[in-house]
Amino acid sequence: MKITALLILLFSFLFGCLYFERAKTKDELPSRGEFYGEVLKVEPYFYGNKVWFRLSSGEEIIFIAHHGIFYPGMNCLLTLTSKEVKEGLNPFRPTTKELARAQGVADLYEFKPRDRAVCKESEVAIESIRYELFRFSDKLSGLAKGLFQALVLNVENQLPSEYLETLKKQGLYHQLAISGFNLGILYGILYKAFLFLLKRFPFLFKHYPLQVYAMILSLPGALVVLFLSGFAGSALRAFFFLLLFVFSKIFFRQTSSIFILLLTAFILCLFDPYLIGNLSFQFSFLATLGLLLGNLYWQKIGLSPANLWQKILYLNLQGFFISTLISLILLPLMLYRIGYFSVATPVNNLIASFFWSFIFILLSLLSALIYFVNDDLAKILIEVVGVIFKWYMKIPLFDWIYIPSLSVNLLTLYFLVLPFFFFLIQKLVIKESSKKILSLKPFAKILSLLFVFTFLILLYNVFNFFYKKTDFVIVFKDKNFPHILVKNQDKYSLLVNLTAKDIDVFKAKYFPVYYKLGVKRFECVFNFSPFNPYSIFSRDFEVKKVSTVEEIRYLENEVCDPRMFELIPLDEQAYILEIKGLTLLLGFSSKVSLVIPAELSIFYNKPKNREILPFDDVYVESERQSAIIILPKDGYALVFSERERRASELAYFLFPFVPYYFEGSFAKKIVFHRINLP
């Protein structure tokens, strides 16, 4: 059974990966043009709407509508612009195409204010029921609206950003995702209710145990949650797992739950291969696997509580053990997704489970069902839930987070090596023990774990030692947020150009990138505008010093430790940045007309006259397609784009070791001119 289960999982993964590779070779849709098709579903998206749209050619796309009214079932002819045209490619952020494929669509677009659409009503779609609940949520207060949309309709972006950030750091963000937990609550209540009723009429149900009939009758409740979630990947996995579990009970088969889970993944990936890249599906699958394994291992311990207090302690210890195992299994994916890991997740889960299970999730689902009977009563109920949630968020739960010192690509490689090393060591221990008089086979797993733990610490320290020795500069070429990250050995600094209104978007877009590069502390943050961002950065990072353009312009303060970098103002639109012998000219205007010696010139706006550039062969134009990465070395620098890094398999997995220690052909080499600057 174990071998069959592993083969099923392996085949599912290979099939999904092959499908993704084939999807890359398909003909791409135009970056801008007119499209005709049908609106499939509409969801709120920050200050607009996210619209799923099926083209007349059969492909599905998603577009963000900043204006206009769309609802399911409409047929429209409209003009759209691809989001990839607008967005840059930054380290450890997926491309627009990758995000689109993970959602099972051909591309992501925008419906901008200047765009127009001609639409007509069509037949009523079943998705209109869900759309009606979105319209109901618009009548609610801000917090109640965000909570209702997250826990019932699987749209969490309407909750206040400070609440979302707090839940992430507490390790409770998964409570907002509709998965087996939400589905199981309604299903469990219906199961108990039907079982109670069936016991009153046992003579009507003779062929199967009453529990089986109760399971079957409760399935529509799980289907309702699946529909309300918009058939989210996590909810889809939970529903099919439940369906296969019920079928196994009907046919009196004592099938392993783990086998059912792997079979569920195989069937879903077979019918919808895009799920293999869906993060919601991945998190749900691994969390459920951890739950089943945790329960299996806990049962092997064989504890038997004798009284009520022991039973309470037993249940809490079981919950803590299972939650810890789930957290460890999700650790690599969490680090790859957001760059940090909440250490206190198991403890917070024990404290918060009651609120989420019996108040927030249950009452939110109940209010959605009541709405179709009495919308006033539903509104009162969900508003009360919102008030309770506001009080709940004041509970001082633990928000300890762990940020690795390595970049996320090295961590991924690190976690991939460990399982192979564990199985290899285990086989060697068993093989060697068979040659001895005293067999070590019963202790093979324990010895293997000790070896792996030792290897884990050694490998991490080796990676960390060499990573700390590397230097790099990343120029984030973003029209809205141009900025530079400088790594000097194990210290980081940042040069940004932010205003107060930019903070929320900048934080959501770039803070995860910093985490994934191993940034825990900034030696200095310099802002080219008068706004001081200390209060924003200090919430998430240790910050030694924050300076603004006013300080360097009027007070002539030192921006940063000269060992990190030196910033020399030339005028209001141009600066010289010196980093370990590398000189960069930073120009913020297309009218800059400075002819100075420089190894590399970076203009945030393309100069109209290219003759003013110091050296054409090393000029880096800030075109919006890929970040620029610069590695200063002794007497020269290596320059390449993020797009070039991803194209190199070695640099993709081993950056910055490749090309810092092992120079590749993809990086451009720039020799320092060693001219003294004024």
C-alpha positions in Angstrom: 0.0 0.0 0.0 2.8 2.4 0.9 4.6 1.8 -2.4 1.3 2.3 -4.4 0.6 5.5 -2.5 4.1 6.9 -3.3 3.9 5.9 -6.9 0.5 7.7 -7.2 2.0 10.9 -5.6 5.1 10.7 -7.9 3.0 10.2 -11.0 0.7 13.1 -10.0 3.7 15.4 -9.6 5.4 14.4 -12.8 2.2 14.7 -14.8 1.5 18.2 -13.4 5.1 19.3 -14.1 4.9 18.0 -17.7 1.6 19.7 -18.2 3.1 23.0 -17.0 6.1 22.7 -19.3 3.8 22.1 -22.2 1.6 25.1 -21.2 4.7 27.3 -21.5 5.0 26.5 -25.2 1.4 27.3 -26.1 0.7 30.4 -28.2 0.6 33.5 -26.0 -2.3 35.9 -26.0 -1.6 39.5 -27.1 -0.3 41.9 -24.5 -3.1 44.3 -25.5 -6.2 43.9 -27.6 -9.9 43.4 -27.9 -11.4 40.2 -26.4 -14.9 38.7 -26.6 -16.2 36.2 -24.1 -18.3 35.4 -21.1 -17.9 36.5 -17.4 -17.6 33.4 -15.3 -17.2 34.9 -11.8 -16.5 38.2 -10.1 -14.7 38.8 -6.8 -13.7 42.0 -4.9 -10.0 42.9 -5.3 -8.8 45.7 -3.1 -10.2 48.8 -4.9 -11.7 47.0 -7.9 -12.9 43.6 -9.0 -11.2 40.4 -10.1 -13.0 38.9 -13.1 -12.7 35.4 -14.5 -13.4 35.6 -18.2 -13.7 32.8 -20.8 -12.7 33.9 -24.3 -14.6 32.8 -27.4 -11.5 30.7 -28.3 -11.9 28.7 -25.1 -9.0 30.1 -23.0 -9.7 31.5 -19.6 -8.2 34.8 -18.4 -8.4 36.9 -15.3 -8.6 40.7 -15.5 -8.6 43.3 -12.7 -11.4 45.8 -13.4 -10.7 49.3 -12.0 -14.1 50.5 -13.1 -17.3 49.2 -14.7 -19.9 46.7 -13.5 -19.4 43.0 -14.3 -21.4 40.1 -13.0 -21.5 36.3 -13.9 -23.2 35.3 -17.1 -22.5 38.6 -19.1 -21.1 38.4 -22.6 -18.7 41.2 -23.3 -16.4 42.8 -25.9 -13.7 44.7 -24.2 -10.2 46.0 -24.4 -7.6 44.7 -21.9 -3.8 45.2 -21.2 -1.6 42.4 -19.9 -0.3 42.9 -16.4 3.1 41.6 -17.4 3.6 44.7 -19.6 3.3 46.8 -16.4 5.2 44.6 -13.8 8.9 44.1 -13.4 10.7 40.8 -12.7 12.2 40.8 -9.2 14.1 38.1 -7.3 12.1 35.4 -5.7 8.8 36.8 -7.0 6.8 34.7 -9.5 6.2 36.1 -13.0 2.7 37.1 -14.1 2.6 34.1 -16.4 3.5 31.8 -13.6 0.8 33.2 -11.4 -1.7 32.8 -14.2 -0.8 29.2 -14.9 -1.1 28.4 -11.1 -4.7 29.7 -11.3 -5.5 27.6 -14.4 -5.8 30.7 -16.7 -3.9 31.8 -19.8 -2.9 35.3 -18.6 -3.6 38.1 -16.2 -4.9 41.4 -17.6 -6.2 44.8 -16.5 -9.3 46.7 -17.5 -8.1 50.3 -17.0 -10.1 53.5 -16.7 -9.5 54.4 -20.4 -10.7 51.0 -21.6 -14.3 50.4 -22.6 -16.5 47.4 -22.7 -19.8 46.5 -24.5 -21.7 43.9 -22.6 -25.1 42.2 -22.7 -27.0 40.0 -20.3 -27.1 36.3 -20.8 -28.7 33.4 -19.0 -28.6 33.4 -15.2 -25.4 31.6 -14.0 -25.2 29.5 -10.8 -22.3 31.7 -9.8 -24.8 34.5 -9.4 -25.7 33.0 -6.0 -22.2 33.6 -4.8 -22.2 37.1 -6.4 -25.3 37.9 -4.5 -23.5 37.2 -1.2 -20.7 39.6 -2.3 -23.4 42.2 -2.8 -24.7 41.5 0.6 -21.2 41.8 2.2 -20.9 45.3 0.7 -23.7 46.5 3.1 -21.6 45.4 6.1 -19.1 47.4 8.1 -15.5 47.1 7.2 -14.4 44.4 9.6 -17.5 42.3 9.3 -17.3 42.6 5.5 -13.7 41.4 5.4 -14.3 38.5 7.8 -17.4 37.4 5.9 -15.7 37.4 2.5 -12.7 35.6 3.9 -14.4 32.8 5.8 -17.3 32.3 3.5 -16.3 33.4 0.0 -12.5 32.8 0.2 -11.5 36.4 -0.5 -9.3 37.8 2.3 -8.0 41.0 0.7 -10.8 43.1 2.2 -9.6 42.6 5.8 -7.4 45.5 7.2 -3.8 44.9 6.3 -2.6 45.2 10.0 -4.9 42.3 10.9 -3.6 40.2 8.1 0.0 40.9 9.1 -0.7 40.0 12.7 -2.3 36.7 11.7 0.7 35.9 9.5 3.2 36.5 12.3 1.0 34.5 14.8 0.9 31.6 12.3 -2.9 31.8 12.1 -3.3 33.1 8.6 -4.3 29.6 7.4 -7.5 30.1 9.4 -8.7 32.5 6.7 -8.3 30.0 3.9 -11.3 27.8 3.2 -10.1 24.3 3.5 -11.0 21.0 5.2 -11.3 22.8 8.5 -14.2 25.0 7.4 -15.7 22.2 5.4 -15.4 19.8 8.3 -17.2 22.2 10.8 -20.5 22.3 8.8 -20.2 18.7 7.7 -19.6 17.6 11.3 -22.6 19.5 12.6 -24.9 18.0 9.9 -23.4 14.5 10.5 -24.3 14.7 14.2 -27.8 16.1 13.4 -28.6 13.4 10.9 -27.2 10.6 13.1 -29.5 11.8 15.9 -32.5 11.8 13.6 -31.6 8.4 12.1 -31.4 6.8 15.5 -35.1 7.6 16.0 -36.0 5.6 12.8 -33.5 2.7 12.7 -35.9 0.3 11.0 -35.9 2.4 7.8 -32.2 2.0 7.3 -31.1 -1.6 7.5 -28.5 -2.3 4.8 -25.7 -0.1 6.1 -24.7 1.2 9.6 -26.5 4.5 10.5 -23.2 6.3 10.5 -22.8 5.6 6.8 -26.2 7.1 6.0 -25.4 10.1 8.1 -22.2 10.6 6.2 -24.0 10.5 2.8 -26.8 12.8 3.9 -24.2 15.4 5.2 -22.3 15.6 1.9 -24.5 18.4 0.5 -23.3 20.6 3.4 -19.7 20.1 2.3 -20.7 20.8 -1.3 -22.2 24.1 -0.2 -18.9 25.2 1.4 -17.0 24.2 -1.7 -19.3 26.2 -3.9 -19.2 29.3 -1.7 -15.4 29.2 -1.7 -15.4 29.5 -5.5 -14.1 25.9 -5.8 -10.8 26.9 -4.2 -8.0 24.3 -4.5 -7.9 23.7 -0.8 -11.6 23.2 -0.5 -11.7 21.0 -3.6 -9.0 18.8 -2.1 -11.0 18.5 1.2 -14.3 17.7 -0.6 -12.9 15.0 -2.8 -11.0 13.5 0.2 -14.2 13.4 2.1 -16.1 11.9 -0.9 -13.5 9.1 -1.3 -13.6 8.5 2.5 -17.4 8.0 2.5 -17.2 5.7 -0.6 -14.6 3.6 1.3 -17.0 3.2 4.2 -19.9 2.3 1.9 -18.0 -0.6 0.5 -16.7 -1.7 3.9 -13.0 -1.1 3.0 -10.6 -0.2 5.8 -8.6 2.0 3.4 -5.8 4.1 4.9 -6.6 7.8 5.2 -3.1 8.6 3.8 -3.8 6.5 0.7 -7.1 8.3 0.2 -5.4 11.6 0.5 -2.7 10.7 -2.2 -5.4 9.2 -4.4 -7.4 12.5 -4.1 -4.3 14.5 -5.2 -3.8 12.1 -8.1 -7.4 12.4 -9.3 -7.6 16.2 -9.0 -4.2 16.7 -10.7 -5.3 14.3 -13.5 -8.4 16.4 -14.2 -6.9 19.8 -13.4 -3.1 19.6 -13.7 -2.8 23.3 -12.9 -3.5 22.5 -9.3 0.1 21.2 -8.9 1.2 24.8 -8.9 -1.7 26.1 -6.8 -0.3 27.3 -3.4 -3.7 26.8 -1.7 -3.8 23.2 -2.9 -0.2 22.6 -1.8 -0.7 24.0 1.7 -3.9 22.1 2.1 -2.5 18.8 0.9 0.7 19.0 3.1 -1.3 20.2 6.2 -3.7 17.3 5.8 -0.8 14.9 5.4 0.8 16.3 8.6 -2.5 15.9 10.4 -2.9 12.2 9.4 0.7 11.4 10.1 0.6 13.2 13.4 -2.5 11.3 14.5 -1.0 8.0 13.4 2.2 8.6 15.4 0.3 9.9 18.4 -1.8 6.7 18.5 1.4 4.6 18.6 2.4 6.3 21.8 -0.5 4.5 23.5 -1.5 7.0 26.2 -4.8 6.2 28.1 -6.3 9.1 30.1 -8.1 7.8 33.3 -10.2 10.8 34.3 -11.5 14.1 33.0 -8.5 16.2 33.8 -6.1 13.7 32.2 -8.4 13.6 29.1 -8.2 17.4 28.8 -4.4 17.3 29.1 -4.3 14.4 26.7 -6.3 16.3 24.0 -4.2 19.4 24.4 -1.0 17.5 24.1 -2.3 15.7 21.1 -3.3 19.0 19.5 0.1 20.5 20.2 2.0 17.4 18.9 -0.1 17.3 15.6 0.1 21.1 15.1 3.9 21.0 15.6 4.3 18.2 13.0 2.1 20.1 10.5 4.2 23.2 11.1 7.5 21.3 10.4 6.1 19.8 7.2 4.9 23.3 6.0 8.2 24.9 7.1 9.9 24.8 3.6 6.8 26.0 1.8 6.2 28.8 4.3 9.8 30.0 3.9 9.5 29.9 0.1 6.2 31.7 0.2 6.6 34.5 2.7 10.3 34.3 3.7 9.7 33.7 7.5 8.2 31.2 9.8 6.0 31.7 12.9 7.6 29.7 15.7 4.6 29.9 18.0 2.0 28.5 15.6 1.4 25.3 17.7 0.7 27.2 20.9 -1.4 29.9 19.2 -3.4 27.2 17.5 -4.3 25.7 20.9 -5.4 29.1 22.2 -7.3 30.3 19.2 -8.9 27.1 17.9 -12.1 27.6 20.0 -12.7 31.1 18.6 -12.2 30.1 15.0 -14.1 26.8 15.1 -17.2 27.7 17.1 -17.5 31.5 16.6 -15.9 33.0 13.5 -16.1 30.2 10.9 -19.4 28.6 12.2 -21.3 31.8 12.6 -20.1 33.3 9.3 -21.3 30.2 7.4 -24.6 30.4 9.3 -25.1 34.0 8.4 -24.5 33.2 4.7 -27.3 30.5 4.9 -29.6 32.8 6.9 -29.2 35.6 4.3 -31.4 33.7 1.8 -34.2 33.6 4.4 -33.8 36.9 6.3 -31.0 39.3 5.3 -31.5 41.6 8.3 -30.9 38.8 10.8 -27.9 37.6 8.8 -26.5 41.2 8.9 -26.9 41.4 12.7 -25.2 38.0 13.2 -22.1 38.8 11.1 -21.8 42.3 12.6 -21.7 40.6 16.1 -19.0 38.2 14.8 -17.0 41.3 13.6 -17.2 42.9 17.0 -16.0 39.6 18.7 -13.2 39.4 16.2 -12.1 42.9 17.0 -11.9 42.0 20.7 -10.2 38.7 19.8 -7.4 40.5 17.9 -6.5 42.3 21.1 -5.5 39.0 22.8 -1.7 39.1 23.1 -0.9 35.9 21.3 2.7 35.1 20.5 4.2 36.6 17.3 7.7 35.1 17.3 9.0 34.7 13.8 12.1 33.0 12.4 13.9 34.6 9.4 16.7 32.4 8.0 20.1 34.0 7.3 20.2 32.4 3.8 18.4 33.3 0.6 15.3 31.2 -0.1 16.8 29.4 -3.1 19.6 28.0 -0.9 17.1 27.0 1.7 15.1 25.1 -1.0 18.2 23.2 -2.0 18.9 22.6 1.6 15.5 21.0 2.3 15.6 19.0 -0.9 18.9 17.3 0.2 17.7 16.3 3.6 15.2 13.5 2.8 17.6 11.8 0.4 20.4 12.0 3.0 18.0 10.5 5.7 17.0 7.5 3.6 20.6 7.0 2.5 21.9 7.0 6.1 19.0 4.7 7.2 19.9 2.1 4.6 23.6 2.3 5.5 22.8 1.8 9.2 20.6 -1.2 8.5 23.2 -2.7 6.2 26.1 -2.3 8.7 24.0 -3.5 11.6 23.3 -6.8 9.7 27.1 -7.5 9.8 27.3 -7.2 13.6 26.4 -9.7 16.3 24.3 -7.0 18.0 21.8 -5.7 15.5 21.2 -2.0 15.3 18.2 -2.4 13.1 15.6 -1.4 15.8 17.5 1.8 16.3 18.0 2.6 12.6 15.5 5.4 12.5 16.8 7.0 15.7 20.4 6.8 14.5 19.5 8.1 11.1 17.7 11.1 12.7 20.8 11.9 14.8 23.0 11.7 11.7 20.6 13.9 9.7 20.3 16.4 12.5 24.1 16.7 12.7 24.3 17.0 8.9 21.5 19.6 9.0 23.4 21.8 11.4 26.8 21.4 9.5 25.3 22.1 6.1 23.4 25.2 7.3 26.5 26.6 8.9 28.6 26.0 5.7 25.9 27.7 3.6 25.6 30.5 6.1 29.4 31.1 6.3 29.8 31.5 2.5 26.6 33.5 2.1 27.8 36.1 4.7 31.0 36.5 2.7 29.2 37.6 -0.5 28.4 41.1 -1.6 25.8 42.2 -4.0 23.7 45.2 -5.1 20.1 44.7 -6.4 18.6 47.5 -8.4 14.8 47.1 -8.3 13.6 48.7 -11.5 10.1 49.7 -10.5 8.5 52.9 -11.9 6.5 53.5 -8.7 9.2 52.3 -6.2 12.7 52.6 -7.6 15.2 51.4 -4.9 18.5 49.7 -4.3 19.4 46.9 -1.8 23.0 46.7 -0.8 24.5 43.6 0.9 28.0 44.1 2.3 29.1 40.8 3.9 26.4 40.1 6.6 25.1 43.7 6.6 22.3 45.2 4.6 21.3 48.7 3.6 18.5 50.2 1.5 18.1 53.3 -0.7 14.4 54.0 -1.4 12.3 56.7 -2.9 9.0 56.6 -0.9 6.2 58.8 0.2 3.7 58.1 3.0 0.9 56.9 0.6 3.3 54.4 -1.0 4.0 52.4 2.1 1.3 49.7 2.1 1.8 48.7 -1.5 5.6 48.8 -1.2 5.5 46.8 2.0 3.3 44.1 0.5 5.4 43.9 -2.7 9.0 44.0 -1.4 9.2 43.1 2.3 8.7 39.3 1.4 11.6 39.7 -1.1 13.9 41.1 1.7 12.9 38.2 4.0 13.7 35.7 1.2 17.2 37.2 0.8 17.8 36.7 4.6 17.4 40.3 5.7 16.7 40.7 9.4 18.4 44.0 10.1 19.2 47.2 8.1 22.4 49.1 9.0 20.8 52.1 7.3 17.8 53.1 5.2 18.0 56.2 3.1 14.9 57.8 1.5 15.4 60.1 -1.4 12.2 62.0 -0.3 11.5 64.0 2.9 9.3 61.2 4.4 11.0 59.3 7.2 9.9 55.6 7.1 11.5 54.5 10.4 8.2 53.6 12.0 7.3 51.3 9.1 10.6 49.5 8.7 11.2 49.1 12.5 8.0 47.0 12.9 9.4 44.2 10.7 13.2 44.7 10.8 15.9 45.9 13.2 16.9 49.3 11.8 20.1 51.0 13.1 19.7 54.3 11.2 17.1 56.0 8.9 18.0 59.1 6.9 16.1 61.3 4.5 17.1 63.6 1.6 16.6 66.6 3.9 19.3 65.5 6.2 21.9 65.0 3.5 20.9 68.2 1.8 20.7 70.6 4.7 22.4 69.0 7.7 25.1 67.3 5.7 24.7 64.2 7.9 26.5 61.0 7.1 23.9 58.7 5.4 25.5 55.5 6.4 28.7 53.8 7.7 31.2 54.5 4.9 32.2 50.8 5.1 28.7 50.1 3.7 28.5 52.7 1.0 29.0 56.4 0.4 26.3 58.6 -1.2 27.5 61.9 -2.7 24.8 64.4 -3.9 25.6 66.2 -7.2 22.3 68.0 -7.5 18.6 67.3 -6.7 18.3 64.8 -9.5 21.7 62.9 -9.4 23.8 61.2 -6.8 27.1 59.2 -6.8 26.9 55.9 -5.0 30.3 54.3 -4.0 30.3 50.6 -3.0 33.6 48.7 -2.6 35.3 50.5 -5.5 32.2 50.3 -7.7 30.8 53.7 -8.7 27.2 54.2 -9.7 25.6 57.3 -11.0 22.0 57.5 -9.9 19.9 59.8 -12.1 16.2 60.4 -11.3 15.4 62.6 -14.3 15.7 62.3 -18.1 17.2 65.7 -18.2 20.4 64.8 -16.2 23.4 66.1 -18.2 26.4 65.1 -16.2 29.5 63.7 -17.9 31.5 62.0 -15.1 33.6 58.9 -14.9 31.6 56.0 -13.6 31.7 52.2 -13.9 28.0 51.9 -14.1 25.2 54.3 -14.6 21.6 53.8 -13.5 18.9 56.2 -14.6 15.4 55.7 -13.3 14.1 57.7 -16.3 15.6 57.1 -19.7 17.7 60.1 -20.8 16.6 61.8 -24.0 20.2 62.3 -25.1 22.2 59.1 -24.8 25.4 61.1 -25.5 25.5 62.3 -21.9 26.1 58.7 -20.7 29.6 58.1 -19.2 30.0 54.7 -20.9 27.4 53.3 -23.3 28.7 49.8 -22.9 27.9 49.7 -19.2 24.8 51.8 -19.2 21.8 50.1 -17.5 18.5 51.5 -18.6 15.7 51.2 -16.1 13.4 49.4 -18.4 10.6 47.6 -16.6 11.3 44.0 -17.3 13.9 42.7 -14.8 15.9 43.8 -11.7 19.6 44.3 -12.2 22.0 42.4 -9.9 25.6 43.7 -9.4 28.3 41.7 -7.6 31.3 43.9 -6.7 34.6 42.0 -6.7 38.3 42.9 -6.5 38.9 45.2 -9.4 35.7 44.4 -11.3 32.0 43.7 -11.0 29.6 41.1 -12.5 26.3 42.5 -13.8 23.3 40.5 -14.9 19.5 40.8 -14.8 17.1 38.7 -12.8 15.8 37.3 -16.1 19.4 36.1 -16.9 19.7 34.6 -13.4 16.6 32.5 -13.9 17.7 31.3 -17.3 20.9 29.9 -15.7 20.0 26.7 -13.8 23.1 26.9 -11.6 22.5 30.6 -10.7 18.8 29.8 -10.2 19.5 27.4 -7.4 22.9 28.6 -6.1 22.6 32.4 -6.2 24.7 34.2 -5.0 27.3 31.4 -4.8 27.0 31.4 -8.6 28.4 33.6 -10.0 30.1 35.1 -6.9 32.4 32.1 -6.3 31.8 30.3 -9.7 31.5 32.9 -12.4 29.2 32.0 -15.3 29.1 33.1 -18.8 25.7 34.8 -18.4 27.1 37.7 -16.3 28.7 40.7 -17.9 32.1 41.6 -16.5 32.9 45.3 -15.8 36.5 46.3 -15.0 36.9 49.2 -12.6 38.5 52.3 -14.1 40.0 53.4 -10.7 39.5 57.1 -11.5 39.4 59.3 -8.5 36.0 61.1 -8.3 35.8 64.7 -7.2 
